[in-house]
Amino acid sequence: MTDITIIGTGNMARGLASRALAGGKSVQLLAHSDKAKAESIAAELGGQVSAGTVGDAITGSIVVPAVYFDASKDVIAQYGDALNDKVYVDITNPIDFSTFEGLTVPAGSSAAEELQKATGAKVVKAFNTTFAATLTDGQVAGQQLDVLVAGDDDAAVRAVADFAKAGGLTPIVVGPLRRAQQLEQAGFLNILLSANDQLPQFQWNSALRFQPAT
């Protein structure tokens, strides 16, 4: 068994695995088809990382598909009951990439809430407001990253918050899963800043930071 299963081999998967390993967690890294890529990342990262492909049995109690929203739905469909009672971390921002004018989920809902309808896993929203490069470093401009967390299951939320804290990040629990609606809009805004060529200072290197008064 491992602590965390990460599905995907892109930059977000690498960043999440980096934070997991920094927190002393063991990681199962599953590639969509190219096991060699997962093995290469595992070798590069070092630590307790096993590599495989989607379809292999999930060994982590926390499952983080580091993929787009539509691919997340495919993960849930493929694994079905094997996800029951797992902690499923939804990191997606369901952006309409054809227009960049909004999100693709129904009004009054979120990607996390739509995924919860389709699975017996305990869905928690987190990491959708953090970029891959900042996760790899664990900070921006010397400041720890804030990880905004939303979910309906207290134990699942606590597990994700503990994962973030162990990895050197600052978890902030913002409320129930319906708060994912606001988190996804915030993630969308952050992406819009970095995707705007007229704002060269924002190039996937920024982060949302909530600093309490002292």
C-alpha positions, 0 to 999 in steps of 0.5 A: 500500500502507498499513501497517495496515488497520483494519476497522470505524468504531466507537470501537475502530477510531478508537482504534487508528487514532489510535495508528497515526497517532501512530506514523507509520503509514499506515492503510486504514479500511474501513467495513462499509457506510457509506463516508461514516462512514469518510471522516468519521473519516479527515478528523477524524484527519488524516494518512495515512488512506484510507477504503473499505468491506469488500470492497475489497482489503486494502492493509495488511500488518497487518489489525485487525478492530475488530469483535466475534468473530462479525463477525471470523469473517465477515471471514475468510470474506469475504476468504479467501485474500486474508488469507494471510500477513497479520498478523491482530490479534484484539482480541476478547473473545468474551463471552456477552452474554446472560448475562455469565457467561463466554466463548462459545468452547470450553473450552481454546480462545480466539477467537484460536485459533478464528480461526487455524483458519479462516485462513491469516493469522498471527493475533496476540492484542493490544489486547483488554485496552485500552479505546477511550477509553484508546487514543485518549489512549494513556495512563491517569493519565499512564501508558502503556498496556500492550499484551499480545501473544500469537502463534505467529509470531515475525515477526508478534508483532514487527510488532504489538509494533512497531506498539504501541511506535511508537504510544506504548504498552508492548508485553508479549509474553506467549507463544504464541497459546494464552496468548490464553485468559488474555488473554481472561479478563483482558479479560472481567474488565476489562469486568465492572468497567466494566459494573458500575453499583455500581463507578462508578470503573470506567467504561471508563477503566481499564487493566491495568498491569504495572510491573516492579520497579526 
